[in-house]
Amino acid sequence: MKTSTRPRESVARRHNEDNYFESINYHHTGAPKQWYGIPGSEAARFEDVVRRFHKQRLLEVPDLLHRINLQISPAKLAALEVPIHRICQNPGEFVVTFPQAFHGGFSYGFNCGEAVNFATPDWVQHARVANERYRRSGRLAVISHDRLMFTLRANEGRDTIDGQARTILREELRRLVVEDLKLRDAAYASGVRDISKLCTPPANKTDVINIAATTYDDKRICIACQHTCFLSAVGCECSKKDIVCLRHVAYSCQCPNSMKYMIEWESRDALEALLKELDAELGPLPKKRGRDLPIPGGAQVAEDRGLDPPPSLEEQARMASALATPRLPGTTAGPL
């Protein structure tokens, strides 16, 4: 939760929430706030525009889309057929944003507001999308995705998750476990040493996420993709602190794999036992399985199809003409 006071014409640049959480914003007092939002279902269109107009910047800063320093004119977005909605928030009013929705705006004067992130039961499917995007761009997540999934599992018996959301959670857990076990086998086959019988790291505590847990997580970040290693990781004798996730064993260092070793926070026996539980709860594993498996009903993510060329002179002329008479949807348009 955060409370913010903003001076006149203060700008909130376009962004979506960390881990694709929902957010709720309350306006306590002061001047109105102008919001502009792009629905999460249309985030891919916005990202395509960013790729076209910020090609060089994206090469320099791969996670540009995840930084709160990006601003594109609403009129330009509308001219490029990116669905964008606006609403003016007055004191005493709430604004809610949904997963992956890009939003931003400005204040008409000094005001004071309050905002907090939250998650509904079906948010898990969006969390997975965010986690994969972060790993591809090398962005450190605010909350460890894997830890959160296993903590939800540990608290599943408290009836705080409905039936459909429980199924989504179990599917995600099964995906995480299957991937980890397969990548462990591949790492061992490549020469990485198994030291599980020689030493055991502190076990994961999944009953609650507290400062001790997050502090420990900060010490096990993959140096290649910035993912928090939760189930296992690979280290090397050449470094006392650097580790990599199992997807990036080849990126750890130049040492031969015979110098590298597996760190297992969750034993194979424990993961295989959990997998049996999940299989019993969910049924047989589909033939197509892996980290690229689509999520039923999940959020749509822009494809990594590279950077489009900048618009031609003719396209720029048409855009300039459209920008001369911008047309934006009214305040009653769809959700942010």
Contacts in CASP RR format, 6 or more apart in sequence:
PFRMAT RR
TARGET T0000
AUTHOR 0000-0000-0000
METHOD contacts of the structure
MODEL  1
MKTSTRPRESVARRHNEDNYFESINYHHTGAPKQWYGIPGSEAARFEDVV
RRFHKQRLLEVPDLLHRINLQISPAKLAALEVPIHRICQNPGEFVVTFPQ
AFHGGFSYGFNCGEAVNFATPDWVQHARVANERYRRSGRLAVISHDRLMF
TLRANEGRDTIDGQARTILREELRRLVVEDLKLRDAAYASGVRDISKLCT
PPANKTDVINIAATTYDDKRICIACQHTCFLSAVGCECSKKDIVCLRHVA
YSCQCPNSMKYMIEWESRDALEALLKELDAELGPLPKKRGRDLPIPGGAQ
VAEDRGLDPPPSLEEQARMASALATPRLPGTTAGPL
1 114 0 8 1.000
1 115 0 8 1.000
1 116 0 8 1.000
2 114 0 8 1.000
2 115 0 8 1.000
2 116 0 8 1.000
3 112 0 8 1.000
3 113 0 8 1.000
3 114 0 8 1.000
4 112 0 8 1.000
4 113 0 8 1.000
4 114 0 8 1.000
4 115 0 8 1.000
5 110 0 8 1.000
5 111 0 8 1.000
5 112 0 8 1.000
5 113 0 8 1.000
6 33 0 8 1.000
6 107 0 8 1.000
6 109 0 8 1.000
6 110 0 8 1.000
6 111 0 8 1.000
6 112 0 8 1.000
7 107 0 8 1.000
7 109 0 8 1.000
7 110 0 8 1.000
8 31 0 8 1.000
8 107 0 8 1.000
8 108 0 8 1.000
8 109 0 8 1.000
8 110 0 8 1.000
9 106 0 8 1.000
9 107 0 8 1.000
9 108 0 8 1.000
9 109 0 8 1.000
10 106 0 8 1.000
10 107 0 8 1.000
10 109 0 8 1.000
11 71 0 8 1.000
11 105 0 8 1.000
11 106 0 8 1.000
12 68 0 8 1.000
12 103 0 8 1.000
12 104 0 8 1.000
12 105 0 8 1.000
12 106 0 8 1.000
13 68 0 8 1.000
13 69 0 8 1.000
13 70 0 8 1.000
13 71 0 8 1.000
13 104 0 8 1.000
13 105 0 8 1.000
14 36 0 8 1.000
14 37 0 8 1.000
14 38 0 8 1.000
14 46 0 8 1.000
14 70 0 8 1.000
14 71 0 8 1.000
14 72 0 8 1.000
14 102 0 8 1.000
14 103 0 8 1.000
14 104 0 8 1.000
14 105 0 8 1.000
15 66 0 8 1.000
15 67 0 8 1.000
15 68 0 8 1.000
15 70 0 8 1.000
15 102 0 8 1.000
15 103 0 8 1.000
15 104 0 8 1.000
16 40 0 8 1.000
16 43 0 8 1.000
16 97 0 8 1.000
16 99 0 8 1.000
16 100 0 8 1.000
16 101 0 8 1.000
16 102 0 8 1.000
16 103 0 8 1.000
17 23 0 8 1.000
17 97 0 8 1.000
17 99 0 8 1.000
17 117 0 8 1.000
18 117 0 8 1.000
18 130 0 8 1.000
18 141 0 8 1.000
18 142 0 8 1.000
18 143 0 8 1.000
19 127 0 8 1.000
19 130 0 8 1.000
19 131 0 8 1.000
19 141 0 8 1.000
19 142 0 8 1.000
19 143 0 8 1.000
19 145 0 8 1.000
20 99 0 8 1.000
20 100 0 8 1.000
20 123 0 8 1.000
20 126 0 8 1.000
20 127 0 8 1.000
20 129 0 8 1.000
20 130 0 8 1.000
20 299 0 8 1.000
21 99 0 8 1.000
21 117 0 8 1.000
21 118 0 8 1.000
21 119 0 8 1.000
21 123 0 8 1.000
22 96 0 8 1.000
22 97 0 8 1.000
22 98 0 8 1.000
22 99 0 8 1.000
22 117 0 8 1.000
22 118 0 8 1.000
22 119 0 8 1.000
22 120 0 8 1.000
22 123 0 8 1.000
23 96 0 8 1.000
23 97 0 8 1.000
23 115 0 8 1.000
23 116 0 8 1.000
23 117 0 8 1.000
23 118 0 8 1.000
24 94 0 8 1.000
24 95 0 8 1.000
24 96 0 8 1.000
24 115 0 8 1.000
24 116 0 8 1.000
24 118 0 8 1.000
25 89 0 8 1.000
25 94 0 8 1.000
25 95 0 8 1.000
25 96 0 8 1.000
25 97 0 8 1.000
25 113 0 8 1.000
25 114 0 8 1.000
25 115 0 8 1.000
26 92 0 8 1.000
26 93 0 8 1.000
26 94 0 8 1.000
26 113 0 8 1.000
26 114 0 8 1.000
26 115 0 8 1.000
27 33 0 8 1.000
27 89 0 8 1.000
27 90 0 8 1.000
27 91 0 8 1.000
27 92 0 8 1.000
27 93 0 8 1.000
27 94 0 8 1.000
27 95 0 8 1.000
27 111 0 8 1.000
27 113 0 8 1.000
28 91 0 8 1.000
28 92 0 8 1.000
28 111 0 8 1.000
28 112 0 8 1.000
28 113 0 8 1.000
28 114 0 8 1.000
29 91 0 8 1.000
29 111 0 8 1.000
29 112 0 8 1.000
29 113 0 8 1.000
30 91 0 8 1.000
30 109 0 8 1.000
30 110 0 8 1.000
30 111 0 8 1.000
30 112 0 8 1.000
31 107 0 8 1.000
31 108 0 8 1.000
31 109 0 8 1.000
31 110 0 8 1.000
31 111 0 8 1.000
32 88 0 8 1.000
32 89 0 8 1.000
32 90 0 8 1.000
32 107 0 8 1.000
32 108 0 8 1.000
32 111 0 8 1.000
33 88 0 8 1.000
33 89 0 8 1.000
33 105 0 8 1.000
33 106 0 8 1.000
33 107 0 8 1.000
33 108 0 8 1.000
33 111 0 8 1.000
34 86 0 8 1.000
34 87 0 8 1.000
34 88 0 8 1.000
34 89 0 8 1.000
34 105 0 8 1.000
34 106 0 8 1.000
34 107 0 8 1.000
34 108 0 8 1.000
35 86 0 8 1.000
35 87 0 8 1.000
35 88 0 8 1.000
35 89 0 8 1.000
35 95 0 8 1.000
35 103 0 8 1.000
35 104 0 8 1.000
35 105 0 8 1.000
35 336 0 8 1.000
36 74 0 8 1.000
36 84 0 8 1.000
36 85 0 8 1.000
36 86 0 8 1.000
36 103 0 8 1.000
36 104 0 8 1.000
36 105 0 8 1.000
37 84 0 8 1.000
37 85 0 8 1.000
37 86 0 8 1.000
37 97 0 8 1.000
37 101 0 8 1.000
37 102 0 8 1.000
37 103 0 8 1.000
37 104 0 8 1.000
37 336 0 8 1.000
38 45 0 8 1.000
38 46 0 8 1.000
38 77 0 8 1.000
38 82 0 8 1.000
38 83 0 8 1.000
38 84 0 8 1.000
38 85 0 8 1.000
38 101 0 8 1.000
38 102 0 8 1.000
38 103 0 8 1.000
38 336 0 8 1.000
39 83 0 8 1.000
39 85 0 8 1.000
39 98 0 8 1.000
39 101 0 8 1.000
39 334 0 8 1.000
39 335 0 8 1.000
39 336 0 8 1.000
40 98 0 8 1.000
40 99 0 8 1.000
40 100 0 8 1.000
40 101 0 8 1.000
40 102 0 8 1.000
40 299 0 8 1.000
40 300 0 8 1.000
41 100 0 8 1.000
41 299 0 8 1.000
41 300 0 8 1.000
42 82 0 8 1.000
42 83 0 8 1.000
43 100 0 8 1.000
43 101 0 8 1.000
43 102 0 8 1.000
43 299 0 8 1.000
43 300 0 8 1.000
43 301 0 8 1.000
43 302 0 8 1.000
44 300 0 8 1.000
44 301 0 8 1.000
44 302 0 8 1.000
44 303 0 8 1.000
45 81 0 8 1.000
45 82 0 8 1.000
45 83 0 8 1.000
46 77 0 8 1.000
46 82 0 8 1.000
46 102 0 8 1.000
47 65 0 8 1.000
47 302 0 8 1.000
48 302 0 8 1.000
48 308 0 8 1.000
49 72 0 8 1.000
49 76 0 8 1.000
49 77 0 8 1.000
49 80 0 8 1.000
49 82 0 8 1.000
50 58 0 8 1.000
50 64 0 8 1.000
50 65 0 8 1.000
50 70 0 8 1.000
50 72 0 8 1.000
51 58 0 8 1.000
51 306 0 8 1.000
51 307 0 8 1.000
51 308 0 8 1.000
52 307 0 8 1.000
52 308 0 8 1.000
52 309 0 8 1.000
52 310 0 8 1.000
52 311 0 8 1.000
53 72 0 8 1.000
53 310 0 8 1.000
54 64 0 8 1.000
54 70 0 8 1.000
55 307 0 8 1.000
55 310 0 8 1.000
57 64 0 8 1.000
58 64 0 8 1.000
58 307 0 8 1.000
59 307 0 8 1.000
61 67 0 8 1.000
62 137 0 8 1.000
62 138 0 8 1.000
63 134 0 8 1.000
63 137 0 8 1.000
63 138 0 8 1.000
63 139 0 8 1.000
64 70 0 8 1.000
65 137 0 8 1.000
66 133 0 8 1.000
66 134 0 8 1.000
66 137 0 8 1.000
66 139 0 8 1.000
73 323 0 8 1.000
74 84 0 8 1.000
74 86 0 8 1.000
74 326 0 8 1.000
74 328 0 8 1.000
75 323 0 8 1.000
75 326 0 8 1.000
75 328 0 8 1.000
76 319 0 8 1.000
76 323 0 8 1.000
77 84 0 8 1.000
78 84 0 8 1.000
78 322 0 8 1.000
78 326 0 8 1.000
78 327 0 8 1.000
78 328 0 8 1.000
79 319 0 8 1.000
79 322 0 8 1.000
79 323 0 8 1.000
79 326 0 8 1.000
80 319 0 8 1.000
83 329 0 8 1.000
84 328 0 8 1.000
84 329 0 8 1.000
85 329 0 8 1.000
85 330 0 8 1.000
85 331 0 8 1.000
85 333 0 8 1.000
85 334 0 8 1.000
85 335 0 8 1.000
85 336 0 8 1.000
86 328 0 8 1.000
86 329 0 8 1.000
86 330 0 8 1.000
86 331 0 8 1.000
86 333 0 8 1.000
87 95 0 8 1.000
87 331 0 8 1.000
87 336 0 8 1.000
88 331 0 8 1.000
89 95 0 8 1.000
91 111 0 8 1.000
95 336 0 8 1.000
96 335 0 8 1.000
96 336 0 8 1.000
97 103 0 8 1.000
97 335 0 8 1.000
97 336 0 8 1.000
98 335 0 8 1.000
98 336 0 8 1.000
99 123 0 8 1.000
99 126 0 8 1.000
99 299 0 8 1.000
100 126 0 8 1.000
100 129 0 8 1.000
100 130 0 8 1.000
100 299 0 8 1.000
101 335 0 8 1.000
101 336 0 8 1.000
103 336 0 8 1.000
119 127 0 8 1.000
121 161 0 8 1.000
121 162 0 8 1.000
121 164 0 8 1.000
121 165 0 8 1.000
122 164 0 8 1.000
122 165 0 8 1.000
122 168 0 8 1.000
124 149 0 8 1.000
124 152 0 8 1.000
124 165 0 8 1.000
124 168 0 8 1.000
124 169 0 8 1.000
124 172 0 8 1.000
125 168 0 8 1.000
125 172 0 8 1.000
125 295 0 8 1.000
125 296 0 8 1.000
125 297 0 8 1.000
125 298 0 8 1.000
125 299 0 8 1.000
126 298 0 8 1.000
126 299 0 8 1.000
127 145 0 8 1.000
127 148 0 8 1.000
127 149 0 8 1.000
127 172 0 8 1.000
128 145 0 8 1.000
128 172 0 8 1.000
128 175 0 8 1.000
128 295 0 8 1.000
129 295 0 8 1.000
129 298 0 8 1.000
129 299 0 8 1.000
129 301 0 8 1.000
130 141 0 8 1.000
130 145 0 8 1.000
131 141 0 8 1.000
131 145 0 8 1.000
131 227 0 8 1.000
132 291 0 8 1.000
132 301 0 8 1.000
133 139 0 8 1.000
133 301 0 8 1.000
134 140 0 8 1.000
134 141 0 8 1.000
134 225 0 8 1.000
134 226 0 8 1.000
134 227 0 8 1.000
135 225 0 8 1.000
135 226 0 8 1.000
135 227 0 8 1.000
135 247 0 8 1.000
136 225 0 8 1.000
136 304 0 8 1.000
138 225 0 8 1.000
138 226 0 8 1.000
139 226 0 8 1.000
140 221 0 8 1.000
140 226 0 8 1.000
140 228 0 8 1.000
141 226 0 8 1.000
141 227 0 8 1.000
141 228 0 8 1.000
143 209 0 8 1.000
144 214 0 8 1.000
144 217 0 8 1.000
144 228 0 8 1.000
144 230 0 8 1.000
145 228 0 8 1.000
146 176 0 8 1.000
146 228 0 8 1.000
146 230 0 8 1.000
146 231 0 8 1.000
147 204 0 8 1.000
147 206 0 8 1.000
147 209 0 8 1.000
147 213 0 8 1.000
147 217 0 8 1.000
147 228 0 8 1.000
147 230 0 8 1.000
148 209 0 8 1.000
149 169 0 8 1.000
149 172 0 8 1.000
149 173 0 8 1.000
149 176 0 8 1.000
150 173 0 8 1.000
150 204 0 8 1.000
150 206 0 8 1.000
150 230 0 8 1.000
151 206 0 8 1.000
151 207 0 8 1.000
151 208 0 8 1.000
151 209 0 8 1.000
152 161 0 8 1.000
152 169 0 8 1.000
153 169 0 8 1.000
153 170 0 8 1.000
153 173 0 8 1.000
153 206 0 8 1.000
154 206 0 8 1.000
154 207 0 8 1.000
155 207 0 8 1.000
156 166 0 8 1.000
156 169 0 8 1.000
161 169 0 8 1.000
167 282 0 8 1.000
168 295 0 8 1.000
170 278 0 8 1.000
170 281 0 8 1.000
170 282 0 8 1.000
171 282 0 8 1.000
171 295 0 8 1.000
173 274 0 8 1.000
173 278 0 8 1.000
174 275 0 8 1.000
174 278 0 8 1.000
174 279 0 8 1.000
174 282 0 8 1.000
174 285 0 8 1.000
175 289 0 8 1.000
175 290 0 8 1.000
175 291 0 8 1.000
175 293 0 8 1.000
176 231 0 8 1.000
177 231 0 8 1.000
177 271 0 8 1.000
177 274 0 8 1.000
177 275 0 8 1.000
177 278 0 8 1.000
178 275 0 8 1.000
178 285 0 8 1.000
178 289 0 8 1.000
178 290 0 8 1.000
179 246 0 8 1.000
179 290 0 8 1.000
179 291 0 8 1.000
180 231 0 8 1.000
180 232 0 8 1.000
180 246 0 8 1.000
180 266 0 8 1.000
180 271 0 8 1.000
181 268 0 8 1.000
181 271 0 8 1.000
181 272 0 8 1.000
181 275 0 8 1.000
183 246 0 8 1.000
183 247 0 8 1.000
184 232 0 8 1.000
184 246 0 8 1.000
184 262 0 8 1.000
184 264 0 8 1.000
184 268 0 8 1.000
186 246 0 8 1.000
187 234 0 8 1.000
187 246 0 8 1.000
187 249 0 8 1.000
187 262 0 8 1.000
188 194 0 8 1.000
188 262 0 8 1.000
190 249 0 8 1.000
190 257 0 8 1.000
191 257 0 8 1.000
191 258 0 8 1.000
191 260 0 8 1.000
192 234 0 8 1.000
192 249 0 8 1.000
192 257 0 8 1.000
192 260 0 8 1.000
192 261 0 8 1.000
192 262 0 8 1.000
193 258 0 8 1.000
193 260 0 8 1.000
193 261 0 8 1.000
193 262 0 8 1.000
194 261 0 8 1.000
194 262 0 8 1.000
195 261 0 8 1.000
195 262 0 8 1.000
196 262 0 8 1.000
196 264 0 8 1.000
196 267 0 8 1.000
196 268 0 8 1.000
200 264 0 8 1.000
201 263 0 8 1.000
201 264 0 8 1.000
201 265 0 8 1.000
202 216 0 8 1.000
202 265 0 8 1.000
203 265 0 8 1.000
203 266 0 8 1.000
204 230 0 8 1.000
204 265 0 8 1.000
204 266 0 8 1.000
205 213 0 8 1.000
217 228 0 8 1.000
217 230 0 8 1.000
219 241 0 8 1.000
220 228 0 8 1.000
220 229 0 8 1.000
220 230 0 8 1.000
220 233 0 8 1.000
220 243 0 8 1.000
221 227 0 8 1.000
221 228 0 8 1.000
221 229 0 8 1.000
221 243 0 8 1.000
222 228 0 8 1.000
222 229 0 8 1.000
222 233 0 8 1.000
222 243 0 8 1.000
222 244 0 8 1.000
222 245 0 8 1.000
222 248 0 8 1.000
223 242 0 8 1.000
223 243 0 8 1.000
223 244 0 8 1.000
223 251 0 8 1.000
223 252 0 8 1.000
224 244 0 8 1.000
224 245 0 8 1.000
224 247 0 8 1.000
224 248 0 8 1.000
224 251 0 8 1.000
224 252 0 8 1.000
225 245 0 8 1.000
225 247 0 8 1.000
225 248 0 8 1.000
227 245 0 8 1.000
227 247 0 8 1.000
229 243 0 8 1.000
229 244 0 8 1.000
229 245 0 8 1.000
229 263 0 8 1.000
229 265 0 8 1.000
230 265 0 8 1.000
230 266 0 8 1.000
231 264 0 8 1.000
231 265 0 8 1.000
231 266 0 8 1.000
231 271 0 8 1.000
232 246 0 8 1.000
232 262 0 8 1.000
232 263 0 8 1.000
232 264 0 8 1.000
232 265 0 8 1.000
232 266 0 8 1.000
233 243 0 8 1.000
233 244 0 8 1.000
233 245 0 8 1.000
233 246 0 8 1.000
233 262 0 8 1.000
233 263 0 8 1.000
234 243 0 8 1.000
234 244 0 8 1.000
234 245 0 8 1.000
234 246 0 8 1.000
234 249 0 8 1.000
234 252 0 8 1.000
234 260 0 8 1.000
234 261 0 8 1.000
234 262 0 8 1.000
234 263 0 8 1.000
235 242 0 8 1.000
235 243 0 8 1.000
235 244 0 8 1.000
235 252 0 8 1.000
235 260 0 8 1.000
235 261 0 8 1.000
235 262 0 8 1.000
235 263 0 8 1.000
236 242 0 8 1.000
236 252 0 8 1.000
236 253 0 8 1.000
236 255 0 8 1.000
236 259 0 8 1.000
236 260 0 8 1.000
236 261 0 8 1.000
237 255 0 8 1.000
237 259 0 8 1.000
237 260 0 8 1.000
237 261 0 8 1.000
238 253 0 8 1.000
238 255 0 8 1.000
238 259 0 8 1.000
239 253 0 8 1.000
242 252 0 8 1.000
242 253 0 8 1.000
243 252 0 8 1.000
243 263 0 8 1.000
244 251 0 8 1.000
244 252 0 8 1.000
249 257 0 8 1.000
249 260 0 8 1.000
252 260 0 8 1.000
279 285 0 8 1.000
286 293 0 8 1.000
311 319 0 8 1.000
END
